[in-house]
């Protein structure tokens, strides 16, 4: 069996067991129903979701910080891999986001904001055991250079 297929099978098995997958599908379904038939979410459910999302973000940041603190070095994966991770994060990520956003019809300021957000950190590599050492390096080192690069994106895109 080719390695790509094995990776896809592993990711599929992890995704199918992850409650985030189901919550995303439920959220997408609700959004489509709400948009199509103009149905509003009850306030108690909206507030509950807001509380859970705020708590989830804090827990994700705590978990990521704990993982990074346990790394023996700031650049845990080597300089060349770290440079590649930074290129992917700050160049390829925004480029893919720009292409996908244009494909779905985003234009103007919304397109620019989507591109800038694509350069921000990512957190699922640890959950799926996909090179968490590269993740920690990308987050630590990336945070050090994120401000100047994000400012460049703001200036170039004119936000």
N, CA, C and O atoms as a GROMACS GRO file, in nm:
protein
  636
    1UNK      N    1   0.085  -0.117   0.000
    1UNK     CA    2   0.000   0.000   0.000
    1UNK      C    3   0.091   0.125   0.000
    1UNK      O    4   0.183   0.134   0.081
    2UNK      N    5   0.065   0.220  -0.089
    2UNK     CA    6   0.150   0.341  -0.094
    2UNK      C    7   0.143   0.420   0.036
    2UNK      O    8   0.041   0.420   0.104
    3UNK      N    9   0.255   0.488   0.071
    3UNK     CA   10   0.257   0.564   0.198
    3UNK      C   11   0.153   0.675   0.203
    3UNK      O   12   0.100   0.704   0.310
    4UNK      N   13   0.123   0.736   0.090
    4UNK     CA   14   0.023   0.843   0.090
    4UNK      C   15  -0.113   0.789   0.131
    4UNK      O   16  -0.187   0.853   0.206
    5UNK      N   17  -0.145   0.670   0.082
    5UNK     CA   18  -0.273   0.610   0.118
    5UNK      C   19  -0.279   0.578   0.267
    5UNK      O   20  -0.382   0.599   0.332
    6UNK      N   21  -0.168   0.527   0.321
    6UNK     CA   22  -0.163   0.498   0.464
    6UNK      C   23  -0.183   0.623   0.547
    6UNK      O   24  -0.253   0.621   0.648
    7UNK      N   25  -0.121   0.732   0.505
    7UNK     CA   26  -0.136   0.860   0.575
    7UNK      C   27  -0.281   0.906   0.570
    7UNK      O   28  -0.337   0.949   0.670
    8UNK      N   29  -0.342   0.897   0.451
    8UNK     CA   30  -0.482   0.939   0.438
    8UNK      C   31  -0.574   0.853   0.523
    8UNK      O   32  -0.669   0.904   0.582
    9UNK      N   33  -0.547   0.723   0.530
    9UNK     CA   34  -0.629   0.634   0.614
    9UNK      C   35  -0.614   0.672   0.760
    9UNK      O   36  -0.713   0.677   0.834
   10UNK      N   37  -0.489   0.699   0.804
   10UNK     CA   38  -0.465   0.737   0.944
   10UNK      C   39  -0.537   0.868   0.977
   10UNK      O   40  -0.603   0.879   1.081
   11UNK      N   41  -0.525   0.966   0.888
   11UNK     CA   42  -0.591   1.095   0.912
   11UNK      C   43  -0.743   1.077   0.913
   11UNK      O   44  -0.811   1.136   0.997
   12UNK      N   45  -0.797   0.997   0.822
   12UNK     CA   46  -0.942   0.974   0.818
   12UNK      C   47  -0.990   0.912   0.948
   12UNK      O   48  -1.093   0.953   1.002
   13UNK      N   49  -0.917   0.811   0.998
   13UNK     CA   50  -0.957   0.745   1.122
   13UNK      C   51  -0.954   0.842   1.240
   13UNK      O   52  -1.042   0.839   1.326
   14UNK      N   53  -0.853   0.929   1.242
   14UNK     CA   54  -0.846   1.029   1.350
   14UNK      C   55  -0.961   1.129   1.337
   14UNK      O   56  -1.024   1.165   1.436
   15UNK      N   57  -0.987   1.174   1.215
   15UNK     CA   58  -1.093   1.273   1.194
   15UNK      C   59  -1.230   1.217   1.229
   15UNK      O   60  -1.313   1.288   1.287
   16UNK      N   61  -1.254   1.093   1.195
   16UNK     CA   62  -1.386   1.036   1.217
   16UNK      C   63  -1.413   1.016   1.366
   16UNK      O   64  -1.528   1.010   1.408
   17UNK      N   65  -1.307   1.006   1.447
   17UNK     CA   66  -1.323   0.991   1.592
   17UNK      C   67  -1.322   1.125   1.666
   17UNK      O   68  -1.349   1.131   1.786
   18UNK      N   69  -1.292   1.231   1.596
   18UNK     CA   70  -1.276   1.362   1.658
   18UNK      C   71  -1.411   1.434   1.665
   18UNK      O   72  -1.477   1.450   1.562
   19UNK      N   73  -1.452   1.478   1.783
   19UNK     CA   74  -1.579   1.551   1.794
   19UNK      C   75  -1.579   1.683   1.717
   19UNK      O   76  -1.685   1.734   1.681
   20UNK      N   77  -1.461   1.739   1.692
   20UNK     CA   78  -1.454   1.863   1.615
   20UNK      C   79  -1.506   1.842   1.473
   20UNK      O   80  -1.564   1.934   1.414
   21UNK      N   81  -1.486   1.723   1.418
   21UNK     CA   82  -1.536   1.694   1.284
   21UNK      C   83  -1.688   1.702   1.282
   21UNK      O   84  -1.746   1.766   1.194
   22UNK      N   85  -1.750   1.639   1.379
   22UNK     CA   86  -1.897   1.640   1.384
   22UNK      C   87  -1.951   1.779   1.415
   22UNK      O   88  -2.052   1.820   1.359
   23UNK      N   89  -1.884   1.850   1.504
   23UNK     CA   90  -1.932   1.984   1.536
   23UNK      C   91  -1.918   2.077   1.414
   23UNK      O   92  -2.003   2.164   1.393
   24UNK      N   93  -1.812   2.059   1.336
   24UNK     CA   94  -1.797   2.140   1.215
   24UNK      C   95  -1.907   2.109   1.114
   24UNK      O   96  -1.962   2.200   1.053
   25UNK      N   97  -1.939   1.981   1.098
   25UNK     CA   98  -2.046   1.944   1.005
   25UNK      C   99  -2.181   1.996   1.052
   25UNK      O  100  -2.261   2.044   0.972
   26UNK      N  101  -2.207   1.987   1.182
   26UNK     CA  102  -2.332   2.041   1.236
   26UNK      C  103  -2.337   2.192   1.217
   26UNK      O  104  -2.441   2.247   1.180
   27UNK      N  105  -2.225   2.260   1.244
   27UNK     CA  106  -2.219   2.405   1.225
   27UNK      C  107  -2.242   2.446   1.080
   27UNK      O  108  -2.313   2.542   1.052
   28UNK      N  109  -2.181   2.372   0.987
   28UNK     CA  110  -2.200   2.401   0.845
   28UNK      C  111  -2.345   2.378   0.805
   28UNK      O  112  -2.404   2.458   0.732
   29UNK      N  113  -2.403   2.268   0.852
   29UNK     CA  114  -2.544   2.241   0.823
   29UNK      C  115  -2.634   2.350   0.878
   29UNK      O  116  -2.726   2.397   0.810
   30UNK      N  117  -2.608   2.391   1.003
   30UNK     CA  118  -2.688   2.499   1.063
   30UNK      C  119  -2.673   2.628   0.984
   30UNK      O  120  -2.771   2.699   0.961
   31UNK      N  121  -2.552   2.659   0.942
   31UNK     CA  122  -2.530   2.782   0.865
   31UNK      C  123  -2.608   2.781   0.735
   31UNK      O  124  -2.668   2.881   0.695
   32UNK      N  125  -2.607   2.666   0.667
   32UNK     CA  126  -2.682   2.656   0.541
   32UNK      C  127  -2.832   2.671   0.564
   32UNK      O  128  -2.900   2.741   0.489
   33UNK      N  129  -2.883   2.605   0.668
   33UNK     CA  130  -3.026   2.616   0.699
   33UNK      C  131  -3.061   2.759   0.740
   33UNK      O  132  -3.160   2.815   0.694
   34UNK      N  133  -2.978   2.817   0.825
   34UNK     CA  134  -3.003   2.952   0.874
   34UNK      C  135  -3.002   3.053   0.759
   34UNK      O  136  -3.086   3.143   0.753
   35UNK      N  137  -2.906   3.038   0.668
   35UNK     CA  138  -2.896   3.130   0.555
   35UNK      C  139  -3.012   3.111   0.458
   35UNK      O  140  -3.071   3.209   0.411
   36UNK      N  141  -3.045   2.986   0.430
   36UNK     CA  142  -3.149   2.958   0.330
   36UNK      C  143  -3.288   3.000   0.378
   36UNK      O  144  -3.363   3.061   0.302
   37UNK      N  145  -3.323   2.966   0.503
   37UNK     CA  146  -3.458   2.991   0.552
   37UNK      C  147  -3.463   3.100   0.659
   37UNK      O  148  -3.566   3.118   0.723
   38UNK      N  149  -3.354   3.170   0.679
   38UNK     CA  150  -3.347   3.283   0.772
   38UNK      C  151  -3.395   3.244   0.913
   38UNK      O  152  -3.477   3.313   0.974
   39UNK      N  153  -3.342   3.133   0.963
   39UNK     CA  154  -3.375   3.084   1.097
   39UNK      C  155  -3.266   3.130   1.193
   39UNK      O  156  -3.148   3.110   1.167
   40UNK      N  157  -3.306   3.192   1.303
   40UNK     CA  158  -3.208   3.239   1.400
   40UNK      C  159  -3.185   3.137   1.510
   40UNK      O  160  -3.278   3.066   1.551
   41UNK      N  161  -3.062   3.129   1.555
   41UNK     CA  162  -3.028   3.038   1.664
   41UNK      C  163  -3.081   3.095   1.795
   41UNK      O  164  -3.070   3.215   1.820
   42UNK      N  165  -3.138   3.009   1.879
   42UNK     CA  166  -3.183   3.057   2.010
   42UNK      C  167  -3.065   3.114   2.090
   42UNK      O  168  -2.954   3.063   2.083
   43UNK      N  169  -3.092   3.219   2.166
   43UNK     CA  170  -2.986   3.290   2.239
   43UNK      C  171  -2.912   3.199   2.337
   43UNK      O  172  -2.791   3.212   2.352
   44UNK      N  173  -2.984   3.109   2.404
   44UNK     CA  174  -2.918   3.022   2.502
   44UNK      C  175  -2.816   2.930   2.436
   44UNK      O  176  -2.711   2.903   2.492
   45UNK      N  177  -2.848   2.882   2.316
   45UNK     CA  178  -2.754   2.795   2.244
   45UNK      C  179  -2.635   2.878   2.194
   45UNK      O  180  -2.521   2.833   2.202
   46UNK      N  181  -2.662   2.997   2.141
   46UNK     CA  182  -2.554   3.084   2.093
   46UNK      C  183  -2.457   3.119   2.205
   46UNK      O  184  -2.336   3.117   2.185
   47UNK      N  185  -2.509   3.152   2.323
   47UNK     CA  186  -2.422   3.187   2.437
   47UNK      C  187  -2.344   3.064   2.484
   47UNK      O  188  -2.227   3.076   2.520
   48UNK      N  189  -2.408   2.948   2.485
   48UNK     CA  190  -2.339   2.825   2.526
   48UNK      C  191  -2.223   2.794   2.431
   48UNK      O  192  -2.114   2.757   2.476
   49UNK      N  193  -2.246   2.809   2.304
   49UNK     CA  194  -2.140   2.786   2.205
   49UNK      C  195  -2.028   2.887   2.225
   49UNK      O  196  -1.910   2.851   2.214
   50UNK      N  197  -2.062   3.010   2.253
   50UNK     CA  198  -1.961   3.114   2.277
   50UNK      C  199  -1.875   3.080   2.398
   50UNK      O  200  -1.753   3.097   2.393
   51UNK      N  201  -1.937   3.034   2.505
   51UNK     CA  202  -1.862   2.996   2.626
   51UNK      C  203  -1.769   2.880   2.597
   51UNK      O  204  -1.652   2.881   2.636
   52UNK      N  205  -1.820   2.779   2.527
   52UNK     CA  206  -1.737   2.663   2.493
   52UNK      C  207  -1.620   2.700   2.402
   52UNK      O  208  -1.509   2.649   2.418
   53UNK      N  209  -1.644   2.788   2.306
   53UNK     CA  210  -1.536   2.827   2.216
   53UNK      C  211  -1.429   2.908   2.289
   53UNK      O  212  -1.310   2.892   2.262
   54UNK      N  213  -1.470   2.993   2.380
   54UNK     CA  214  -1.372   3.070   2.459
   54UNK      C  215  -1.288   2.977   2.545
   54UNK      O  216  -1.167   2.995   2.556
   55UNK      N  217  -1.351   2.879   2.608
   55UNK     CA  218  -1.278   2.783   2.691
   55UNK      C  219  -1.186   2.696   2.606
   55UNK      O  220  -1.074   2.666   2.646
   56UNK      N  221  -1.234   2.655   2.489
   56UNK     CA  222  -1.154   2.571   2.400
   56UNK      C  223  -1.029   2.641   2.352
   56UNK      O  224  -0.922   2.579   2.344
   57UNK      N  225  -1.040   2.768   2.320
   57UNK     CA  226  -0.924   2.843   2.275
   57UNK      C  227  -0.819   2.852   2.385
   57UNK      O  228  -0.700   2.836   2.360
   58UNK      N  229  -0.863   2.879   2.508
   58UNK     CA  230  -0.770   2.886   2.620
   58UNK      C  231  -0.701   2.754   2.645
   58UNK      O  232  -0.581   2.750   2.672
   59UNK      N  233  -0.777   2.645   2.638
   59UNK     CA  234  -0.718   2.512   2.659
   59UNK      C  235  -0.620   2.477   2.547
   59UNK      O  236  -0.516   2.417   2.574
   60UNK      N  237  -0.651   2.514   2.424
   60UNK     CA  238  -0.559   2.488   2.313
   60UNK      C  239  -0.429   2.565   2.332
   60UNK      O  240  -0.320   2.511   2.309
   61UNK      N  241  -0.439   2.690   2.374
   61UNK     CA  242  -0.318   2.770   2.398
   61UNK      C  243  -0.235   2.712   2.513
   61UNK      O  244  -0.113   2.707   2.506
   62UNK      N  245  -0.303   2.667   2.619
   62UNK     CA  246  -0.234   2.606   2.732
   62UNK      C  247  -0.162   2.479   2.688
   62UNK      O  248  -0.045   2.459   2.721
   63UNK      N  249  -0.231   2.393   2.615
   63UNK     CA  250  -0.173   2.268   2.568
   63UNK      C  251  -0.054   2.293   2.477
   63UNK      O  252   0.050   2.227   2.490
   64UNK      N  253  -0.067   2.387   2.386
   64UNK     CA  254   0.042   2.420   2.295
   64UNK      C  255   0.161   2.478   2.372
   64UNK      O  256   0.275   2.443   2.343
   65UNK      N  257   0.135   2.564   2.467
   65UNK     CA  258   0.243   2.621   2.548
   65UNK      C  259   0.315   2.516   2.630
   65UNK      O  260   0.437   2.519   2.641
   66UNK      N  261   0.240   2.423   2.687
   66UNK     CA  262   0.300   2.315   2.765
   66UNK      C  263   0.387   2.227   2.676
   66UNK      O  264   0.498   2.190   2.714
   67UNK      N  265   0.337   2.194   2.557
   67UNK     CA  266   0.414   2.113   2.464
   67UNK      C  267   0.544   2.184   2.424
   67UNK      O  268   0.650   2.122   2.421
   68UNK      N  269   0.534   2.313   2.395
   68UNK     CA  270   0.653   2.388   2.353
   68UNK      C  271   0.752   2.401   2.468
   68UNK      O  272   0.873   2.398   2.446
   69UNK      N  273   0.703   2.416   2.591
   69UNK     CA  274   0.792   2.429   2.706
   69UNK      C  275   0.870   2.301   2.730
   69UNK      O  276   0.980   2.306   2.785
   70UNK      N  277   0.816   2.187   2.690
   70UNK     CA  278   0.884   2.060   2.710
   70UNK      C  279   0.987   2.029   2.602
   70UNK      O  280   1.059   1.930   2.613
   71UNK      N  281   0.994   2.111   2.498
   71UNK     CA  282   1.093   2.089   2.392
   71UNK      C  283   1.232   2.124   2.444
   71UNK      O  284   1.248   2.224   2.514
   72UNK      N  285   1.333   2.044   2.410
   72UNK     CA  286   1.467   2.069   2.462
   72UNK      C  287   1.534   2.194   2.404
   72UNK      O  288   1.618   2.255   2.469
   73UNK      N  289   1.496   2.232   2.282
   73UNK     CA  290   1.556   2.350   2.218
   73UNK      C  291   1.447   2.433   2.153
   73UNK      O  292   1.338   2.384   2.124
   74UNK      N  293   1.478   2.560   2.130
   74UNK     CA  294   1.380   2.646   2.062
   74UNK      C  295   1.357   2.597   1.921
   74UNK      O  296   1.242   2.587   1.877
   75UNK      N  297   1.462   2.566   1.849
   75UNK     CA  298   1.449   2.510   1.715
   75UNK      C  299   1.475   2.360   1.728
   75UNK      O  300   1.589   2.315   1.718
   76UNK      N  301   1.368   2.284   1.750
   76UNK     CA  302   1.379   2.142   1.782
   76UNK      C  303   1.395   2.053   1.660
   76UNK      O  304   1.426   1.934   1.675
   77UNK      N  305   1.375   2.106   1.541
   77UNK     CA  306   1.375   2.019   1.423
   77UNK      C  307   1.489   2.048   1.327
   77UNK      O  308   1.495   1.986   1.221
   78UNK      N  309   1.580   2.137   1.359
   78UNK     CA  310   1.690   2.169   1.270
   78UNK      C  311   1.663   2.296   1.192
   78UNK      O  312   1.548   2.333   1.168
   79UNK      N  313   1.771   2.364   1.153
   79UNK     CA  314   1.757   2.494   1.087
   79UNK      C  315   1.693   2.487   0.950
   79UNK      O  316   1.610   2.572   0.917
   80UNK      N  317   1.729   2.387   0.868
   80UNK     CA  318   1.672   2.381   0.733
   80UNK      C  319   1.523   2.348   0.737
   80UNK      O  320   1.445   2.405   0.661
   81UNK      N  321   1.484   2.257   0.825
   81UNK     CA  322   1.341   2.224   0.838
   81UNK      C  323   1.264   2.344   0.894
   81UNK      O  324   1.151   2.370   0.852
   82UNK      N  325   1.326   2.416   0.988
   82UNK     CA  326   1.261   2.535   1.043
   82UNK      C  327   1.241   2.641   0.934
   82UNK      O  328   1.136   2.704   0.927
   83UNK      N  329   1.342   2.660   0.850
   83UNK     CA  330   1.330   2.758   0.740
   83UNK      C  331   1.219   2.716   0.644
   83UNK      O  332   1.141   2.799   0.597
   84UNK      N  333   1.212   2.585   0.614
   84UNK     CA  334   1.106   2.535   0.526
   84UNK      C  335   0.968   2.556   0.589
   84UNK      O  336   0.874   2.597   0.521
   85UNK      N  337   0.958   2.528   0.721
   85UNK     CA  338   0.830   2.547   0.791
   85UNK      C  339   0.788   2.694   0.787
   85UNK      O  340   0.670   2.724   0.770
   86UNK      N  341   0.883   2.786   0.802
   86UNK     CA  342   0.850   2.928   0.797
   86UNK      C  343   0.805   2.969   0.657
   86UNK      O  344   0.713   3.049   0.642
   87UNK      N  345   0.870   2.913   0.554
   87UNK     CA  346   0.829   2.944   0.417
   87UNK      C  347   0.687   2.895   0.391
   87UNK      O  348   0.606   2.965   0.330
   88UNK      N  349   0.658   2.774   0.438
   88UNK     CA  350   0.523   2.721   0.420
   88UNK      C  351   0.422   2.808   0.495
   88UNK      O  352   0.316   2.840   0.443
   89UNK      N  353   0.458   2.844   0.617
   89UNK     CA  354   0.364   2.920   0.701
   89UNK      C  355   0.337   3.059   0.646
   89UNK      O  356   0.222   3.102   0.641
   90UNK      N  357   0.442   3.128   0.604
   90UNK     CA  358   0.425   3.269   0.566
   90UNK      C  359   0.411   3.293   0.416
   90UNK      O  360   0.373   3.403   0.376
   91UNK      N  361   0.441   3.194   0.332
   91UNK     CA  362   0.428   3.213   0.188
   91UNK      C  363   0.323   3.120   0.127
   91UNK      O  364   0.228   3.165   0.063
   92UNK      N  365   0.339   2.990   0.149
   92UNK     CA  366   0.248   2.894   0.088
   92UNK      C  367   0.108   2.903   0.149
   92UNK      O  368   0.009   2.900   0.076
   93UNK      N  369   0.100   2.914   0.282
   93UNK     CA  370  -0.030   2.925   0.347
   93UNK      C  371  -0.113   3.041   0.295
   93UNK      O  372  -0.228   3.021   0.254
   94UNK      N  373  -0.059   3.163   0.296
   94UNK     CA  374  -0.135   3.275   0.240
   94UNK      C  375  -0.165   3.261   0.090
   94UNK      O  376  -0.269   3.307   0.044
   95UNK      N  377  -0.074   3.198   0.015
   95UNK     CA  378  -0.100   3.180  -0.129
   95UNK      C  379  -0.217   3.085  -0.151
   95UNK      O  380  -0.303   3.111  -0.235
   96UNK      N  381  -0.221   2.975  -0.077
   96UNK     CA  382  -0.332   2.880  -0.088
   96UNK      C  383  -0.463   2.947  -0.043
   96UNK      O  384  -0.567   2.928  -0.105
   97UNK      N  385  -0.455   3.024   0.066
   97UNK     CA  386  -0.574   3.094   0.114
   97UNK      C  387  -0.623   3.194   0.009
   97UNK      O  388  -0.743   3.207  -0.012
   98UNK      N  389  -0.532   3.265  -0.055
   98UNK     CA  390  -0.571   3.361  -0.158
   98UNK      C  391  -0.641   3.290  -0.273
   98UNK      O  392  -0.744   3.337  -0.321
   99UNK      N  393  -0.585   3.178  -0.318
   99UNK     CA  394  -0.646   3.104  -0.429
   99UNK      C  395  -0.784   3.052  -0.391
   99UNK      O  396  -0.880   3.063  -0.468
  100UNK      N  397  -0.795   2.993  -0.270
  100UNK     CA  398  -0.925   2.939  -0.227
  100UNK      C  399  -1.027   3.051  -0.207
  100UNK      O  400  -1.144   3.035  -0.241
  101UNK      N  401  -0.983   3.164  -0.151
  101UNK     CA  402  -1.074   3.276  -0.128
  101UNK      C  403  -1.124   3.336  -0.258
  101UNK      O  404  -1.242   3.369  -0.271
  102UNK      N  405  -1.036   3.349  -0.355
  102UNK     CA  406  -1.076   3.401  -0.486
  102UNK      C  407  -1.172   3.303  -0.553
  102UNK      O  408  -1.267   3.344  -0.619
  103UNK      N  409  -1.146   3.172  -0.536
  103UNK     CA  410  -1.232   3.071  -0.597
  103UNK      C  411  -1.374   3.076  -0.542
  103UNK      O  412  -1.469   3.049  -0.616
  104UNK      N  413  -1.390   3.111  -0.414
  104UNK     CA  414  -1.524   3.119  -0.358
  104UNK      C  415  -1.584   3.258  -0.368
  104UNK      O  416  -1.697   3.280  -0.324
  105UNK      N  417  -1.509   3.352  -0.424
  105UNK     CA  418  -1.567   3.483  -0.450
  105UNK      C  419  -1.532   3.594  -0.354
  105UNK      O  420  -1.593   3.701  -0.360
  106UNK      N  421  -1.437   3.573  -0.265
  106UNK     CA  422  -1.398   3.682  -0.174
  106UNK      C  423  -1.320   3.787  -0.252
  106UNK      O  424  -1.236   3.755  -0.336
  107UNK      N  425  -1.348   3.912  -0.223
  107UNK     CA  426  -1.278   4.022  -0.288
  107UNK      C  427  -1.256   4.132  -0.186
  107UNK      O  428  -1.318   4.132  -0.080
  108UNK      N  429  -1.170   4.225  -0.219
  108UNK     CA  430  -1.149   4.344  -0.137
  108UNK      C  431  -1.089   4.315  -0.001
  108UNK      O  432  -0.998   4.233   0.013
  109UNK      N  433  -1.141   4.385   0.100
  109UNK     CA  434  -1.087   4.377   0.236
  109UNK      C  435  -1.100   4.236   0.292
  109UNK      O  436  -1.009   4.189   0.361
  110UNK      N  437  -1.212   4.166   0.266
  110UNK     CA  438  -1.228   4.030   0.317
  110UNK      C  439  -1.120   3.937   0.263
  110UNK      O  440  -1.069   3.853   0.337
  111UNK      N  441  -1.085   3.951   0.137
  111UNK     CA  442  -0.977   3.872   0.079
  111UNK      C  443  -0.845   3.902   0.148
  111UNK      O  444  -0.769   3.812   0.181
  112UNK      N  445  -0.818   4.029   0.171
  112UNK     CA  446  -0.693   4.069   0.236
  112UNK      C  447  -0.685   4.016   0.379
  112UNK      O  448  -0.580   3.969   0.422
  113UNK      N  449  -0.795   4.022   0.452
  113UNK     CA  450  -0.798   3.972   0.590
  113UNK      C  451  -0.775   3.821   0.591
  113UNK      O  452  -0.703   3.770   0.677
  114UNK      N  453  -0.836   3.748   0.497
  114UNK     CA  454  -0.817   3.603   0.489
  114UNK      C  455  -0.671   3.568   0.465
  114UNK      O  456  -0.619   3.473   0.522
  115UNK      N  457  -0.604   3.645   0.380
  115UNK     CA  458  -0.463   3.620   0.350
  115UNK      C  459  -0.378   3.644   0.474
  115UNK      O  460  -0.288   3.565   0.503
  116UNK      N  461  -0.404   3.751   0.546
  116UNK     CA  462  -0.327   3.780   0.668
  116UNK      C  463  -0.351   3.671   0.773
  116UNK      O  464  -0.258   3.628   0.840
  117UNK      N  465  -0.476   3.626   0.787
  117UNK     CA  466  -0.506   3.523   0.887
  117UNK      C  467  -0.439   3.391   0.852
  117UNK      O  468  -0.408   3.312   0.942
  118UNK      N  469  -0.417   3.365   0.724
  118UNK     CA  470  -0.351   3.240   0.685
  118UNK      C  471  -0.207   3.235   0.732
  118UNK      O  472  -0.150   3.126   0.742
  119UNK      N  473  -0.147   3.348   0.762
  119UNK     CA  474  -0.009   3.350   0.810
  119UNK      C  475   0.000   3.331   0.961
  119UNK      O  476   0.111   3.327   1.015
  120UNK      N  477  -0.114   3.318   1.029
  120UNK     CA  478  -0.114   3.301   1.174
  120UNK      C  479  -0.093   3.154   1.212
  120UNK      O  480  -0.103   3.068   1.125
  121UNK      N  481  -0.064   3.124   1.340
  121UNK     CA  482  -0.025   2.987   1.379
  121UNK      C  483  -0.131   2.881   1.354
  121UNK      O  484  -0.250   2.909   1.343
  122UNK      N  485  -0.083   2.758   1.347
  122UNK     CA  486  -0.169   2.642   1.330
  122UNK      C  487  -0.144   2.546   1.447
  122UNK      O  488  -0.034   2.545   1.502
  123UNK      N  489  -0.247   2.464   1.487
  123UNK     CA  490  -0.234   2.388   1.612
  123UNK      C  491  -0.268   2.239   1.604
  123UNK      O  492  -0.261   2.172   1.707
  124UNK      N  493  -0.305   2.184   1.490
  124UNK     CA  494  -0.352   2.046   1.488
  124UNK      C  495  -0.242   1.942   1.467
  124UNK      O  496  -0.272   1.822   1.475
  125UNK      N  497  -0.118   1.980   1.441
  125UNK     CA  498  -0.013   1.882   1.416
  125UNK      C  499   0.012   1.792   1.536
  125UNK      O  500   0.038   1.673   1.519
  126UNK      N  501   0.004   1.846   1.656
  126UNK     CA  502   0.027   1.764   1.776
  126UNK      C  503  -0.084   1.661   1.792
  126UNK      O  504  -0.058   1.546   1.826
  127UNK      N  505  -0.208   1.704   1.769
  127UNK     CA  506  -0.322   1.614   1.787
  127UNK      C  507  -0.310   1.492   1.696
  127UNK      O  508  -0.343   1.381   1.738
  128UNK      N  509  -0.263   1.511   1.574
  128UNK     CA  510  -0.256   1.402   1.478
  128UNK      C  511  -0.115   1.345   1.464
  128UNK      O  512  -0.089   1.267   1.372
  129UNK      N  513  -0.024   1.383   1.553
  129UNK     CA  514   0.115   1.334   1.553
  129UNK      C  515   0.183   1.354   1.418
  129UNK      O  516   0.253   1.265   1.370
  130UNK      N  517   0.162   1.469   1.359
  130UNK     CA  518   0.225   1.503   1.232
  130UNK      C  519   0.337   1.603   1.256
  130UNK      O  520   0.319   1.724   1.241
  131UNK      N  521   0.452   1.553   1.293
  131UNK     CA  522   0.573   1.632   1.318
  131UNK      C  523   0.551   1.743   1.419
  131UNK      O  524   0.565   1.860   1.385
  132UNK      N  525   0.517   1.710   1.543
  132UNK     CA  526   0.496   1.814   1.642
  132UNK      C  527   0.621   1.895   1.675
  132UNK      O  528   0.611   2.008   1.721
  133UNK      N  529   0.742   1.837   1.650
  133UNK     CA  530   0.863   1.914   1.673
  133UNK      C  531   0.872   2.031   1.575
  133UNK      O  532   0.918   2.139   1.610
  134UNK      N  533   0.828   2.007   1.452
  134UNK     CA  534   0.824   2.116   1.353
  134UNK      C  535   0.720   2.218   1.394
  134UNK      O  536   0.740   2.339   1.377
  135UNK      N  537   0.606   2.171   1.447
  135UNK     CA  538   0.502   2.261   1.496
  135UNK      C  539   0.556   2.354   1.603
  135UNK      O  540   0.538   2.475   1.596
  136UNK      N  541   0.623   2.296   1.703
  136UNK     CA  542   0.671   2.379   1.813
  136UNK      C  543   0.774   2.480   1.763
  136UNK      O  544   0.774   2.595   1.807
  137UNK      N  545   0.861   2.437   1.672
  137UNK     CA  546   0.959   2.530   1.616
  137UNK      C  547   0.889   2.639   1.536
  137UNK      O  548   0.923   2.757   1.546
  138UNK      N  549   0.790   2.599   1.455
  138UNK     CA  550   0.719   2.696   1.373
  138UNK      C  551   0.646   2.798   1.459
  138UNK      O  552   0.643   2.916   1.426
  139UNK      N  553   0.588   2.752   1.570
  139UNK     CA  554   0.515   2.845   1.655
  139UNK      C  555   0.610   2.938   1.730
  139UNK      O  556   0.591   3.059   1.731
  140UNK      N  557   0.713   2.880   1.793
  140UNK     CA  558   0.806   2.963   1.872
  140UNK      C  559   0.881   3.060   1.781
  140UNK      O  560   0.879   3.181   1.802
  141UNK      N  561   0.948   3.005   1.681
  141UNK     CA  562   1.027   3.089   1.591
  141UNK      C  563   0.935   3.180   1.509
  141UNK      O  564   0.967   3.295   1.482
  142UNK      N  565   0.820   3.124   1.470
  142UNK     CA  566   0.726   3.202   1.390
  142UNK      C  567   0.671   3.322   1.465
  142UNK      O  568   0.650   3.427   1.406
  143UNK      N  569   0.647   3.307   1.595
  143UNK     CA  570   0.599   3.420   1.674
  143UNK      C  571   0.703   3.531   1.681
  143UNK      O  572   0.668   3.649   1.688
  144UNK      N  573   0.829   3.493   1.680
  144UNK     CA  574   0.934   3.595   1.684
  144UNK      C  575   0.937   3.679   1.557
  144UNK      O  576   0.968   3.798   1.561
  145UNK      N  577   0.904   3.617   1.444
  145UNK     CA  578   0.909   3.691   1.318
  145UNK      C  579   0.771   3.724   1.262
  145UNK      O  580   0.760   3.786   1.156
  146UNK      N  581   0.664   3.683   1.333
  146UNK     CA  582   0.528   3.704   1.282
  146UNK      C  583   0.491   3.852   1.274
  146UNK      O  584   0.428   3.895   1.177
  147UNK      N  585   0.530   3.930   1.375
  147UNK     CA  586   0.491   4.070   1.374
  147UNK      C  587   0.547   4.144   1.253
  147UNK      O  588   0.471   4.210   1.182
  148UNK      N  589   0.678   4.135   1.226
  148UNK     CA  590   0.727   4.208   1.108
  148UNK      C  591   0.668   4.157   0.976
  148UNK      O  592   0.640   4.236   0.886
  149UNK      N  593   0.648   4.025   0.965
  149UNK     CA  594   0.593   3.971   0.840
  149UNK      C  595   0.447   4.010   0.825
  149UNK      O  596   0.403   4.044   0.715
  150UNK      N  597   0.371   4.005   0.934
  150UNK     CA  598   0.230   4.046   0.928
  150UNK      C  599   0.218   4.194   0.893
  150UNK      O  600   0.129   4.232   0.818
  151UNK      N  601   0.307   4.276   0.947
  151UNK     CA  602   0.307   4.418   0.911
  151UNK      C  603   0.335   4.438   0.763
  151UNK      O  604   0.276   4.525   0.699
  152UNK      N  605   0.425   4.357   0.708
  152UNK     CA  606   0.454   4.366   0.564
  152UNK      C  607   0.329   4.330   0.484
  152UNK      O  608   0.297   4.397   0.386
  153UNK      N  609   0.258   4.224   0.525
  153UNK     CA  610   0.134   4.187   0.457
  153UNK      C  611   0.032   4.302   0.466
  153UNK      O  612  -0.033   4.335   0.366
  154UNK      N  613   0.018   4.362   0.583
  154UNK     CA  614  -0.074   4.475   0.597
  154UNK      C  615  -0.037   4.589   0.502
  154UNK      O  616  -0.125   4.647   0.438
  155UNK      N  617   0.092   4.619   0.493
  155UNK     CA  618   0.137   4.731   0.408
  155UNK      C  619   0.114   4.695   0.261
  155UNK      O  620   0.061   4.776   0.185
  156UNK      N  621   0.154   4.574   0.221
  156UNK     CA  622   0.142   4.533   0.081
  156UNK      C  623  -0.005   4.527   0.039
  156UNK      O  624  -0.040   4.570  -0.071
  157UNK      N  625  -0.092   4.473   0.127
  157UNK     CA  626  -0.233   4.458   0.091
  157UNK      C  627  -0.313   4.586   0.116
  157UNK      O  628  -0.428   4.596   0.074
  158UNK      N  629  -0.253   4.683   0.185
  158UNK     CA  630  -0.319   4.811   0.207
  158UNK      C  631  -0.438   4.804   0.301
  158UNK      O  632  -0.538   4.873   0.281
  159UNK      N  633  -0.428   4.720   0.402
  159UNK     CA  634  -0.540   4.707   0.498
  159UNK      C  635  -0.533   4.820   0.599
  159UNK      O  636  -0.617   4.828   0.688
   0.00000   0.00000   0.00000
